Amino acid sequence: MSPDASGRPPIEQTLAELVDAVRALTERVSHLEQSVHEQEAAGVPEEVVLAISAALAAYLGHRAKVKQVHYRTGAAYAQQGRAVVQGRHDTHVTR
């Protein structure tokens, strides 16, 4: 099909391209959702739980039980970590 007098492609061609784009995006989303469900089903590896337990034992001075472990990802986790570290700096020390 050739463009009309205004130089734009016909509406049918544009709609077909949009339908193809939506179909491709839908397939990508379903693939990503499946990947997320597989990762959630896998749980936290035992090595990670052991490392966390060892770190707690070293910090607290006694053996501690780890009851729950959750993966945290994203900007909110990083932002919270930075806030804790930066909040520990005492910039106005009075002596």
C-alpha positions as CSV (number, residue, x, y, z in Angstrom):
1,M,0.0,0.0,0.0
2,S,1.3,3.4,-0.8
3,P,1.0,6.6,1.3
4,D,-2.0,8.8,0.8
5,A,-1.7,12.4,-0.6
6,S,-0.5,13.7,2.8
7,G,2.5,11.3,2.9
8,R,1.2,9.2,5.7
9,P,0.7,5.4,5.5
10,P,-2.9,4.2,5.3
11,I,-4.8,3.7,8.6
12,E,-5.1,-0.1,8.1
13,Q,-1.3,-0.4,7.9
14,T,-0.8,1.7,11.0
15,L,-3.4,-0.4,12.9
16,A,-1.7,-3.6,11.8
17,E,1.7,-2.3,13.1
18,L,0.1,-1.4,16.4
19,V,-1.5,-4.9,16.7
20,D,1.8,-6.5,16.0
21,A,3.5,-4.3,18.6
22,V,0.9,-5.1,21.2
23,R,1.2,-8.8,20.5
24,A,5.0,-8.7,20.8
25,L,4.8,-6.7,24.1
26,T,2.2,-9.1,25.5
27,E,4.6,-12.0,24.8
28,R,7.5,-10.2,26.4
29,V,5.4,-9.4,29.5
30,S,4.2,-13.0,29.9
31,H,7.8,-14.2,29.5
32,L,9.0,-11.8,32.3
33,E,6.1,-12.8,34.5
34,Q,7.0,-16.5,34.1
35,S,10.6,-15.6,35.0
36,V,9.6,-13.8,38.1
37,H,7.4,-16.7,39.3
38,E,10.2,-19.1,38.7
39,Q,12.6,-17.0,40.8
40,E,10.0,-16.6,43.6
41,A,9.4,-20.4,43.6
42,A,13.2,-21.0,44.0
43,G,13.3,-19.3,47.3
44,V,16.5,-18.1,49.1
45,P,19.5,-20.4,48.6
46,E,20.7,-22.2,51.7
47,E,24.2,-20.7,51.3
48,V,22.7,-17.2,51.7
49,V,20.8,-18.2,54.8
50,L,24.0,-19.7,56.3
51,A,25.9,-16.5,55.5
52,I,23.3,-14.4,57.1
53,S,23.2,-16.6,60.2
54,A,27.0,-16.4,60.5
55,A,27.0,-12.7,60.2
56,L,24.3,-12.4,62.9
57,A,26.2,-14.8,65.2
58,A,29.4,-12.7,64.8
59,Y,27.6,-9.4,65.4
60,L,25.4,-10.5,68.3
61,G,28.0,-12.8,69.9
62,H,25.8,-15.8,70.0
63,R,24.0,-18.2,67.7
64,A,20.8,-16.6,66.3
65,K,18.0,-18.2,64.5
66,V,17.1,-16.7,61.1
67,K,13.3,-17.1,60.8
68,Q,12.6,-15.2,57.6
69,V,14.7,-14.0,54.7
70,H,13.3,-11.9,51.8
71,Y,15.1,-10.7,48.7
72,R,15.0,-6.9,48.4
73,T,15.8,-5.3,45.1
74,G,15.3,-1.9,43.6
75,A,16.0,1.7,44.4
76,A,14.1,1.8,47.7
77,Y,16.4,-0.8,49.3
78,A,19.5,1.1,48.1
79,Q,18.1,4.4,49.3
80,Q,17.3,3.1,52.7
81,G,20.9,1.7,53.1
82,R,22.4,5.1,52.1
83,A,20.1,6.9,54.5
84,V,21.3,4.7,57.4
85,V,25.0,5.1,56.5
86,Q,24.7,8.9,55.9
87,G,22.6,9.3,59.0
88,R,25.4,8.0,61.2
89,H,27.7,10.9,60.4
90,D,27.6,13.5,63.1
91,T,28.5,16.7,61.3
92,H,28.0,19.1,64.2
93,V,30.2,17.9,67.0
94,T,30.2,20.2,70.1
95,R,33.1,20.0,72.4
